[in-house]
Amino acid sequence: MKHTGPDLGHILEALTDYRPTREEPAVSSFVVDSREAVPGSVFIAFRGENVDGHDYVADAFARGAIAALVQQPVTGEWATLDTRGGQTAAPERLPVCILVDDTLRALQQISRAWRARFDVRLIGITGSVGKTSTKELTAAVLSQRYQTLKSEGNQNNEIGVPLTLLNLRPEHERAVVEMGMYAQGEIDLLCDLARPVIGVVTMIGPVHLERLGSIEAIVAAKRELVAALPDDGAAVLNLDDPRVMDMAAHTRARVFTYGLDSAADVWADQIESMGLDGVRFTLHHRDEALTVRVPLLGRHSVHTALRAAAVGILEGLGWDEIVAGLGGLSSQLRLVVIPGPRDSLLIDDTYNSSPDSALAALNLLADLDGRRIAVLGDMLELGDAEFQAHRLVGRRAAEVADALITVGRRAQTIGREALGAGLSNAQVQMVEDAPASVGLLEELIRPGDVILIKGSLGMRMDRIVTELGRIA
C-alpha cells in the first residue's frame, strides 16, 4: 500500500528551501515521548521545566525513530542536518537530527504545511468545559457519512493540535479538533494552523481565571475561534450562555445557535435523565421534532448532543444519520462508571474540575439511586472566583450528598458551606490530600452506595479510584 502520510522530504520542505528530487523515507508517526517512538517515527525534543527531550534522542533512535527535531546539537552516532539558515540537503543516512531554531515552532510549521495540502473541512471546538465530550460526539455524528479525523485524548494545545493535523490523510473528508488555551493568542495560533470552517463554543466559565485574570479575558481568548472563521463558515454558539452569544458580533461567519430555548436554531425540551442509561430528550429544528437518547450521563449532556447535532445539520447530514451518531457513542469519555468495593458504584470524574463541571457531576449523582457519597477536591486556577465557586459547589453538595469528603485546602470551603447548608458534622469530613480519603472511604462504603470522585487534575484524585479498586 502506498504511504500517504508525511515523509522526511515534506518535513525539510516545510522548514527550508529544500525541494525533493527523490522519494524520501516515510514517517510512521510524530512523538514527543521517546518511549512512544517506533520504527519510522520522528521524535520532537522539547525542553520542559523538569525534563529536556534532547537527553532522550538516543533512546528514540534505539526504538526505531528515523529522525529527531532538536534545537541544540546532540552528539552521537547519527547524522545531523542544520536547517537554521533556511537551506539544507537530503540526509545522507539515517537516523538524523534535524537542527532547528525552535522545536515547537518547527513542529507547528510542518503541521501548517501538511494541513495546507488538504481540502478537508475542519471543525474547531473550544469553551471552558465540555470540549472533549463535544469533540467525541461530533466526530461520531460526522462519521455516519464522512471519513472523519478527530484529535485524540487531550491533544488540544500548541503541541497536540499540530500532532493531530499531521495525522491527516487524503481519505479524510472532515476533521474535528479540540482547541484549548492558557493565554490570549493561543487559539488564534491554533486556527492559523488548522484553518477551521466551523467553530463550536461550549460555554464560558472561570476555568484558568487565575492565569488570565478576568472572565472578560477568557471570553476574548475563546472568541478567537469564531473571529478566525471564513465568510462561508459557521459559528455554533450556545444561546443559553450570554457570554458565548456576545461572540456573534465578532465573526464574519454564519451564526447557528443551540440551547434549551425555542429561539435557538436547534433546541431541546422534555429532558429526562435515565441515570446510568443516559439522557432522553426531544430535539427540535425548524418544524421537525424527534425523540433522542444519548448514552452520556447527566442532563448537561443535552448541550453536548445539541452541539453535535448542529454540526451534523450544517454539514448536510440527515436526521437518521444524526440520531445514529448521537446514540452510538460507546464510551463515557472522561467520566467513567465502574464497580466499587462491596457492590458499590464509583463515578470516576477525576480528570479535572471546574464549578460548572462539578455541579453537573453532582446533578448526575442526584439522579442515581442509593446512598450518595461525594468526594470533592480542590478546583484550581479559579483566581478571584475561587472562594465563591467552592461555596456554590458546597451548597449543591449539601442538597445531593448523604456523605461528603473534601480533599485539599480550597475544598474545605465546600465542606464548610455544606455544613452551613444543612449537612451534619457526621456527614462531612475534610482531609488534606487524596490518599488520606481512602481510609475514610474504606470504613464508610456499604453495598449499594454511589460514590462520586472529582477534583482538578493537580489534586491526583485518580489515586483514590486506584486504591479503592484494591479493596475487596
N, C-alpha and C positions, 0 to 999 in steps of 0.2 A: 504494500500500500504506500502511495506517495505521501511523504511528510508534508503537512500543511501548516505547521507552526513556524515560529521564527527559527532562523539559523544564525550562525556566527556572522554571516555576511550582513544580515538585517541589523544586527547589533552595531557592527562597525559603521554601516551606512548611516545609522541614526546619530552616531556620535561624531563622525568625521566626514571628510570628503571622499571616503572610500567608495568605490563602485565595483561590485563583484564581477569578476570575469570568469568565475568557475563556481561550481556547486560547493557551498561551504557545509561543514558538519551541522547536522540538525541538533536543535536544543530540545531536550525532553521536558525540562521544567526549569523554573527560576525559584531559588530557595534563599532564605535569609538565615537559616539554621543549618549548620554543616551536617548535623545528624540526619537531615532530610535529603541530603544530596544522594543522587542515584546516577547510574551511567547516563551520560549525555546532558546532565544538568549544568546550570550556571549558578554559581554561588555569589551573592552580593554581600560584601563585607561592610557592615555598619559599625561605627563607633558608638557604643552606648555608655551610659553612666557607669556601669559596673563591668561590662564585657566589651572587648574590642574584637569584632569579627575578623580582623586581619590575623589574629592569633590562631584562627581555625581554618585558614586557607588550605594548609597541608591536609587536614582531616577531610575537607570537602573533596580534594583531589584523590585522596586514598579511597574514597567511596565512589569514585567514578565521574566526578564533575569534570567537564572539559574546559571550563573557563571560570575565572573569578573576576568580578568587578572590584577593584581596590583603589583607594585614594592615597596610598603610600606604597613605596616599593616593598615587596615581600620576597625575600631571597629563598631560593630552593632549586630543586632540580626540575624547573619548568621554564617555559619561555615567558617573556614579558613584552607587551605592546604598549608603548606610551602614546596615548591619544590626546594628551593635554594641549598639543599645538594645533589640533584640528586635522592632522594628517596622519595617515597610517597605511600599512600594507597588510595583506593577509597574513595570518600566523603561519610560521613555517613548521611548527609542531605543536602538539597538544600534550598536556594541558597548558593553558596560557593565562597569565594575569593581564587583564586589560586595565591599564592605569588611567584614571580619570581625575578631574579636579575634585569632584564631589560624587560619591556613590549614589546618594539619594537623588540628586538632580539627574544623574546619568540614567538611573532606572526610570525616572519619570519621562525623560527624553525618549528613551527606547519605547516605552509604552505608548507615548503620544504618536510616534511614527507608525507603530504597529496598528493602533486604533484607526489611523487615517486611511489604512488600506481597505477598510470595510464600510459598507453602506448600512450596516445593522442599525436598527432603531433601538436606542438605549434609553432606559427608564432609570432616573436617579431618584433615590428616596432619602429624605432627611427628616429631622424632628428630634425632640428631646427624648421621647420614649416610643417604642413600637416599631422601630426601623427594621429590625431583623425579622419579626413576625410578618410585617408587611411585605418585605422582600421575598420571603419564602412563599407566602400565599399568592402574591402577584406572579411569581415565576410559575407556580402550579397552575394558575389560570392560563397564562400565555402559552404554556407547554401543551395545552389541549390542541393548539393549532400550529404553533411555531416551534422551531428548534431554538431553545432558549438557554442562554448562559446566565448564571447568577453568581454573585460574589459569595464565597464560601465563608462560613463562620462569621467572625467579626472583622473581616478584611474591608474596613470602611474608611481607612485613613490614607495619609500621603504615601504609605508603603503598600497597603493592602489593595487599594484601587488600581495602581499600576500593575500589580501582580495579577489581578483579575483580568484586566484588559489584555494582558499577554496570553491569556487562555482563549482569546477569540480565534475562531476558525471560520473558513469560508461557508460552512454549513449553517452557521448561526444566523438566525433571522431577527432575533430580539435578544437584548441583554438587560438584566435587572441588577443595578449596582447600588449598594447601601453607601451613604456618604455621611460620615461623622465629622466632628470638628472639635478642636480645643481653643481655637483663636480665630479672629476675623481674618478673612482672606484664604482660609484653607479650603472651604467648599468652592470658592472661585477657582482655585488651582485645580481641584478635582474635576470641575466642569470643563476647564480648558483641556484636560487630558481626555475625559470621557465623552464630551460633546453630547449630552442628553437632549432628547427631543421632548420627553415628558418628565416633569418634575413633580414628585409627590411629597407633601409636607404633612406629617402626622399631627403633632401638637407641640406647643411651646411650654416648657416648664423651667424651673430653676436649676436644671442639671448644668454643671460647670459654672454656676453663678460665681463661685469663689474665684474662678480663673478669669472670667470675662467682666465681672464687676457689676452688671445690671441686667435685668430682663431685656431692656431695650438693646443692649449689645448682643444678647443671644439671638433676638429677633433679626437684627441686622446681619449676623453671621449666617443664620439659616436661610434668609431670603436671597442669599447669593445664588442659590439653586434656581429660583424662579426668574431672577434677573438675567441668568445666562441662557435661558431657553430661547430658541429661534421664533421668528414670527409665526411660522406654521406649526409650532409646538403646542403643548398644553400644560397648564399648571393645575394639579389636582389638589384642592385646598379644603381644609376642614371648616365647614360652616359653623360648627359648634365652638370654635376657638377664635375669638375676635382678633387675637394677635396674628394668627395664621391668615385670617381674611384680610388684614391690613396689607398683606403682601401682594394682593391683587393689583394694587396701584404701581407695583414695581416690576411688572413683567409685560413683555410685548406679546406673550403667547395667549392663547385662548384660556380662559379660566373655567374650570369644571369643578363643581363643588360636591361634597358628600357630607352626610351628617344624619342627625335624628330629627331634623326639621324638614317639613314637606317643601320648604322653599329650596332645598338643595336639589341638584341635578339627579343625584342618586341618594336615596334615603331609606331609613328602616324604621319600622314600628312593630308592635306586638312581639316584643323581645321576651324570650323565655329561656332562662338558664336551665340546662338539663344536667347540672352537676358535672360529673366526670364524663358524661356523654356529649358534652359540648354545649352549644347555644343555638336556639332556633329563633328565626325572626322572619318578618315579611319585608322583602326587598322591592322598592319602587323605583321606576324610571319612566318618566313621561306618563303614559296611560297604562303602563304594564305593572303588574304586581305578582310576585310569586313567593312561595314559602321556601326558605333555605335553612339547612342545618350545617353548621360549621363545626368540625371536630376540634375546636380550640376552646380553652377553658375560660369562663368568666364573661360577663356582659360586655366588658371593654373590648372583647374580640369582635364585636359587631363593627366597630370602626375599622378594624383591620380588614374585615371582609369587604366593607364598603370601598375602601381604597383599592383593593384588588379588583373588585367588580368595575370600578370606574376606569381603571386602566384597560380592562378587558373590553368595555364599551368603546373607549377611544380607539382601540386597536382593531375594531371591527368584528369581535367575536360574537357569536350568537348566544342566547340565554342557556341553551343546553351545554355549550362549552364552558360558560362562566360558572354555572351551577356545579358541573362536574369538577372543575378546578377547585372551587371553594370547598367542596365536600371530600376531596381526595387527598388532602394533606395528611400524611401518615404519622407525623411527629408533633410533639408539643413544643418543639424548639427549646428555648432556654428554660421553660417551666416544665418540669418533669414530675409525674406522679409515680411513686414506687412503693412497694410493700415496706413497712417499717417493723420494728420489734413488736412482738406479742400481738400479731394480727392488727397492727395499726397501719395507717396510711401516711406517707411522707409527701408533702408538696415541696419539691426541691426547686426553689426560685432564687438560687444563691448567686446567679451570675452578676447581678447588680441591683441597685435600688435607688429610687427617687420617690418623692412624695406621691406622684401620680401612680407609679407602678406599685408602690406599697399599698396604696388604697385599693387599687384594682385587685391585688392579691388577697387582701382582707375581704373584699367583696366576694371573691370566689370562695374563700373559706366559709363565709356566711351561707353560701348556697349548699354546703355539704352537710350530710348527716353525721352525727357522732359528737363526742366531746371535742371541742376545738382548742388546740394549743397553738399559740403564735410565738415564734422565736424570731425576734426582730433586732437587727444590728444597726449600727451607725449608718446614716446616709451622708456621704461625703461630698465635698465640693459644692455646697449649697450657699456659701457666703453669708450675707446678711439674712437670708431666708432660713438659715439653719434651725434656729430656735422655734419659730412658728411652724415650720414644716414638720418637725418632730412632734410638736404638740398636736397638730392636726392628725397625724397618724395615731398618736396615743388615744385621742378621743374615739376614733373609729375602732381601734383595737378593743377598747372597753365595751363597745356595742357588740362586738363579734366573738371575742375570745372568752373561753371559760378559764384559761390559764395563759399567762403572758410571761415570757422570759426576754429581757432585753440584754443586748450584748454590746458593750462599749460605752465610753463616756458620754457621747452625744445621745445615745439611745436611752440614757437614764431619763431624759426629758419625756420620752414616750411612756416610760414606766410611771413617772410622777403624774403625768396628765391622765393616764388610765386610772390611777388611784383616785385622782380628783373627780373623775367621771363615773365612779361607781364600783370599780373592782376593789376587792378587799386586799389587805396585806398578804393574806394566804394565797391569793391568786396571782400576785405579781412578784417576780424575783429578778434582780438585776445583777449581772456579772460583768467582769472586765473584758473577757475575750471568749472566742468560740469554744476552745477546749473546756473552759470552766462550766459551760452549759450542759455538757454531755452527761456528767454525773447527775445533775438535777433531772434531766430528761429520763435517764435510766430508772430513777425512782418514781417518776411521775407517770410514765406512759402505761396505759391499760389497753386491753383489747377494744377495738372499735374507735380508738382516738384518731383524729386527723390533725397532723402537725404541719404547720406552715413554717418554713425556714427561709428567711430573706434578709439580705443586707448588702451593702456596697461591696464591690469586688475586693477592695483592700482589706475588708474585715475577715476574709477567708472563711465565710460561713459554710463553704463546701466541706470543711473538715468535720463539721457536725454530722452531715449526711454520711460521710465515710465511716465515722466512729459508730454511729447508730446501726450501720449495716453489719457491724461486727457483733452486735448484741443479739443473742438468741431470743 
